[in-house]
Each structure stands twice: as structure tokens, then as C-alpha cells.
Amino acid sequence: MTIKEKAEKEIFSIRKTLINIGLNCSDIEERQYNYEFTVTSGNEKLKVQVYFGKKGVKTILQGNKESLLYKEVNIAVSEQQIMNFAEGSIEPEKYVGSDESGKGDVFGPLVVTAFYTDKKTEPFLLQMGVTDSKSLSEKQITEIAKKIRVNFPEQIETVILNPAKYNELYSKFNNLNNLLTWAHSTAVSALLKRFECNEVIVDKFSNQQIKISQTLSNKKINVLQTTKGERFLGVAAASIIARDTFNKWFQKTEQQYFFLPKGASAEVEKTIVAFINKFSKNELHQVAKLHFKTVKKFY
């Protein structure tokens, strides 16, 4: 990676961090020797500049050093640079990232998405606002997922296990981690057949290793299963697509039945009772994961 590319990655990373903490940031502009953007909060404003040159990459804040905005941005930038230093050596230039949504929810499907990313893709993901889906609102997830699907349709592979299919497969695997391993392996293997890539990063769900398709046995695949995997852009993009797919199931199903809450709360238990009373116990397998204790007491 060149000095200029490092500076570009740095400023996109800083901008994403500042947006995530609620600050307004302008688009990034490229100058002769630096990248820059403006940060505003109320009446306060400052400029973030990342320079690239023979001595390396240097970040500068231009603004009133006594202002609350300057102090807030300075702290955020410092923390981000420490994080980049700690994690930067891990992220490959091209890899498949994989994440899931719905494993802890009684109602709804299990969705696993794999996403292929490389150096060309990364800047676009940052501009779209891609980050850990848990830090985004449902509206933001919908908007960003739409952009990812439009711009990178071939780089996405999603395995959707609607409740009926989930229940069928769970009875065969008899273990959630086994089922997750199969789903991640299926999605990742499909992308590895489409792209020349040897690196895979999966948001860790257990100590089980995912299993790459035997048709790819001639390729040496390095798999990193790590907690907080969404810190990698490819995994974050996968998490957004998975969550959006999960949300869309609820929107569609509500039209057929009625409102179904997410999670595994007391509200979910009340909804199970209401569902059985209005429809039937047998119909429950179409909307709920039957192995949950919350469901078993009624099923």
C-alpha cells in the first residue's frame, strides 16, 4: 500500500468514526498533498486533513483548540489511530467477510451473508457509511443495504433459512453452532468460487471452524474467526445485508399474520400465545424457531 493509499484509508476511517459519534462531516476532498473534510456541530466548525509525503502520513486538525468540538474530534481521532495501528496489519487486501442475523430471535429467519471486498471496494463502503450494523438504525440499515446491493450485487451471497426450513435443518443438525457452521460455509464457499481470494474473516459464533467446499480444496484458504468481526469493512457490509434481509422478512410476514417482535423477551412469549389462539400451534413453525425454550413450553 502506497503512502497516498494509507492516507486515503486513514481519512475515510476518521470520517466514519466521527459520523458514528453524531458529528456532521462534509465529503472528502483530495488536494495536491492531502485529503480533507470539514466537521460541524452547531456553530462550531473545524477541518480534518490527512497529509501524505516522504515522511509518511500525518493527520492535522484546523480549528479553535479551545472549542468543545476540537477536543471531541481530537479524542476520537487519537483513539481511531490507536485502533488502526492495532488492527491494520490483520486486514487483508482482499477477502470474504461473513456475518449472520437472527440467531437469538425466536421469530424470524436465520440469515447468513458473505461479502467479498478488496481495495477498490473499500472506499465506496466507507462513503456509504458501512459500519457494525448494531450501531445503525433500521432506517440507516435499509438505505446502506440498498446501496451495497446496487453497487456490488455479485459480491454478495446470502443464505436465508426461513423458520420452516430452519426448524427442518435444526432437527438434522441438532445444534445451533452446527447449523451456523453449515450456513457460513455455504455462503463463503459460493463467493470463493466466484473470486480469486484466499482470505476469509468470520464474526466468531463458536469454536467450530467453517468448512470450505471440497471443490476449492486446491486453494489454500486462511480463515480468521474473530470476535467483533464487524470492525472489518467486509464483515460489516455482510452484517448490514444480513440484518436488512432479516428485517424485510418481518415486514412481509406482518402483512400475512400480525406484528411479531424481535428478540426473546416476555413480549415474544405473549405473542406466541396470541399467535396460537388466532391461528394454530401447527402454524407456529412457519414463523418461530421451535427449539427455543420460550416456544417449547407452548409447543
C-alpha positions in Angstrom: 0.0 0.0 0.0 1.4 3.4 -1.0 1.7 6.4 1.4 -1.2 8.1 -0.5 -3.4 5.0 -0.2 -2.6 4.8 3.5 -3.7 8.5 3.9 -6.9 7.8 1.9 -7.7 4.9 4.2 -6.9 6.9 7.3 -9.2 9.8 6.4 -12.1 7.6 5.4 -11.7 5.7 8.7 -11.6 9.0 10.7 -14.7 10.3 8.9 -16.6 7.1 9.6 -15.7 7.3 13.3 -16.9 11.0 13.6 -20.2 10.2 11.8 -20.7 7.3 14.2 -20.5 9.7 17.2 -23.1 12.0 15.7 -21.0 14.7 14.0 -21.7 16.2 10.6 -19.0 15.7 8.1 -18.6 17.0 4.5 -17.5 14.9 1.6 -13.8 14.1 1.5 -11.8 16.3 -1.0 -8.4 15.4 -2.5 -5.8 18.2 -2.6 -2.2 18.1 -4.0 -0.7 16.8 -0.8 -3.6 15.8 1.4 -7.1 14.7 1.8 -9.5 16.8 3.9 -13.1 17.3 5.1 -15.0 19.7 7.3 -16.7 18.8 10.6 -19.5 20.9 12.0 -21.5 20.8 15.2 -23.9 23.7 15.9 -22.0 26.9 15.2 -18.6 25.2 15.6 -16.5 24.0 12.6 -13.1 22.5 12.0 -11.2 20.9 9.2 -9.6 17.4 9.3 -6.6 17.0 7.0 -4.5 13.9 6.3 -1.2 14.6 4.5 0.8 12.2 2.5 4.5 12.7 1.7 8.1 11.4 2.0 7.8 11.4 5.8 4.6 9.3 5.8 1.0 10.1 6.8 0.2 12.9 9.2 -3.2 14.0 10.5 -3.9 17.7 11.3 -6.9 19.4 12.8 -7.5 23.0 11.8 -9.8 24.9 14.2 -10.2 26.5 17.6 -8.2 24.2 20.0 -10.3 25.5 23.0 -13.6 24.6 21.4 -15.6 21.5 22.6 -15.8 20.3 19.0 -12.0 20.4 18.6 -11.5 18.4 21.9 -14.2 15.9 20.9 -12.7 15.3 17.5 -9.1 15.2 18.8 -10.0 12.4 21.2 -11.9 10.4 18.6 -9.1 10.8 16.0 -6.5 9.7 18.6 -8.5 6.6 19.6 -9.1 5.7 15.9 -5.4 5.9 15.1 -4.6 3.6 18.0 -7.2 1.1 16.8 -5.9 1.3 13.2 -2.4 0.6 14.4 -3.5 -2.4 16.4 -5.7 -3.9 13.7 -4.3 -2.6 10.4 -1.9 -5.4 9.9 -4.6 -8.0 10.2 -6.9 -6.8 7.4 -6.1 -8.5 4.0 -6.2 -6.5 0.7 -9.0 -8.8 -0.5 -11.1 -11.2 1.5 -14.6 -12.6 2.1 -16.3 -11.4 5.3 -19.3 -13.2 6.8 -21.8 -12.5 9.5 -25.3 -13.5 10.5 -28.6 -12.1 11.8 -31.5 -13.7 13.7 -29.8 -16.5 15.7 -31.0 -15.0 19.0 -34.5 -14.2 17.8 -37.5 -16.5 18.4 -39.4 -15.2 15.5 -37.9 -14.8 12.0 -35.3 -16.5 9.9 -31.6 -17.1 10.3 -29.8 -15.1 7.7 -26.1 -15.5 6.9 -24.4 -13.2 4.4 -20.9 -13.3 2.9 -19.4 -10.3 1.2 -16.3 -10.1 -1.0 -14.2 -6.9 -0.6 -11.0 -5.5 -1.9 -9.0 -2.2 -2.1 -11.3 -0.9 -4.9 -14.5 -1.7 -2.9 -13.4 -0.4 0.5 -13.5 3.4 -0.2 -17.1 3.1 -1.6 -18.2 1.1 1.5 -16.8 3.9 3.8 -18.6 6.6 1.8 -21.8 4.6 2.1 -21.4 4.7 5.9 -20.8 1.0 6.3 -20.1 0.0 9.9 -21.2 -2.5 12.5 -25.0 -2.9 11.9 -25.6 -2.9 15.7 -24.6 0.8 15.7 -27.0 1.7 12.9 -30.8 2.5 13.0 -33.2 0.3 11.0 -33.6 3.2 8.5 -29.8 3.5 8.0 -29.5 -0.3 7.5 -32.2 -0.2 4.8 -30.5 2.8 3.0 -27.0 1.4 3.2 -28.0 -2.2 2.2 -29.8 -0.8 -0.9 -26.6 1.0 -2.0 -24.5 -2.1 -1.4 -26.9 -4.3 -3.4 -27.0 -1.8 -6.3 -23.2 -1.3 -6.5 -21.9 -4.8 -5.6 -24.5 -7.4 -6.5 -22.0 -10.1 -7.5 -20.0 -9.7 -4.3 -22.9 -10.8 -2.0 -24.0 -14.3 -1.1 -26.9 -14.8 1.3 -28.3 -18.0 2.9 -31.8 -17.4 4.2 -33.3 -20.0 6.5 -36.9 -19.1 6.9 -38.4 -20.6 10.1 -39.9 -23.7 8.5 -36.6 -24.5 6.8 -34.6 -23.6 9.9 -36.7 -26.0 12.0 -36.3 -28.8 9.5 -32.5 -28.3 9.3 -32.1 -27.8 13.1 -33.7 -31.2 13.7 -31.0 -32.7 11.5 -28.0 -30.8 12.9 -29.5 -30.8 16.4 -27.2 -27.9 17.4 -27.3 -24.2 16.5 -23.5 -23.9 16.1 -23.5 -26.9 13.7 -26.2 -25.1 11.7 -24.4 -21.8 11.7 -21.2 -23.5 10.6 -23.0 -25.0 7.6 -24.7 -21.7 6.7 -21.5 -19.7 6.9 -19.5 -22.4 5.0 -22.2 -22.4 2.2 -22.2 -18.6 1.7 -18.4 -18.2 1.9 -17.7 -21.1 -0.4 -20.1 -19.7 -3.1 -18.1 -16.4 -3.2 -14.7 -18.1 -3.2 -15.8 -19.9 -6.4 -16.5 -16.5 -8.0 -13.5 -14.6 -6.8 -9.8 -15.3 -6.7 -9.3 -14.9 -2.9 -7.6 -16.9 -0.2 -8.7 -14.9 2.9 -11.9 -15.3 4.9 -13.0 -13.3 8.0 -16.0 -14.5 10.0 -17.6 -12.9 13.0 -17.0 -15.6 15.6 -20.0 -17.6 16.7 -18.3 -20.6 18.2 -15.0 -22.5 18.3 -16.1 -24.6 15.3 -14.2 -23.9 12.1 -16.2 -23.2 9.0 -15.8 -25.8 6.3 -14.8 -24.7 2.8 -16.3 -26.5 -0.2 -14.3 -29.6 -1.4 -14.4 -28.1 -4.9 -12.0 -25.5 -3.6 -9.6 -28.0 -2.0 -6.8 -27.0 -4.3 -6.8 -23.5 -2.9 -5.1 -22.6 0.4 -7.8 -20.7 2.3 -6.9 -18.8 5.5 -9.9 -18.4 7.8 -9.9 -15.9 10.7 -12.9 -16.3 13.1 -12.8 -13.3 15.4 -15.0 -11.6 18.0 -16.1 -8.1 17.0 -15.5 -9.1 13.4 -17.6 -6.1 12.2 -14.5 -3.9 12.7 -13.5 -5.2 9.3 -15.5 -3.5 6.5 -16.3 -6.7 4.6 -17.8 -8.3 7.7 -19.7 -5.0 8.5 -21.1 -5.0 4.9 -22.2 -8.6 5.4 -23.8 -7.8 8.7 -25.8 -4.9 7.1 -27.1 -7.1 4.3 -28.0 -9.9 6.7 -29.8 -7.6 9.1 -31.7 -5.9 6.2 -32.8 -9.3 4.8 -33.9 -10.3 8.3 -35.9 -7.0 8.7 -37.6 -7.5 5.3 -38.9 -10.9 6.4 -40.7 -9.2 9.3 -42.2 -6.5 7.1 -43.6 -9.2 4.7 -44.8 -11.6 7.4 -46.7 -8.9 9.3 -48.9 -8.4 6.3 -49.8 -12.1 6.4 -50.2 -12.5 10.2 -49.6 -9.6 12.6 -46.8 -7.7 14.3 -44.1 -10.1 15.5 -41.5 -8.8 18.0 -37.8 -9.5 17.7 -35.6 -11.0 20.3 -36.7 -13.4 23.0 -38.4 -11.2 25.6 -41.6 -11.5 27.6 -43.4 -9.7 24.8 -42.4 -12.6 22.5 -43.9 -15.1 24.9 -47.2 -13.2 24.9 -47.1 -13.0 21.1 -46.7 -16.8 20.9 -49.9 -17.3 22.9 -51.8 -14.8 20.7 -50.5 -16.4 17.6 -51.6 -19.9 18.7 -55.0 -18.6 19.7 -55.6 -16.8 16.4 -54.0 -19.3 14.0 -52.8 -22.7 15.4 -50.0 -24.4 17.1 -49.0 -26.2 13.9 -48.8 -22.9 12.1 -46.2 -21.6 14.6 -43.4 -23.5 12.8 -43.8 -21.0 9.9 -42.8 -18.0 12.0 -40.8 -19.2 15.0 -37.7 -21.2 15.8 -39.2 -24.2 17.7 -36.1 -25.2 19.7 -36.2 -22.0 21.9 -37.4 -22.7 25.4 -39.8 -19.8 25.1 -41.6 -21.8 22.4 -41.2 -25.3 23.8 -43.4 -24.6 26.8 -46.3 -24.0 24.4 -45.4 -26.4 21.6 
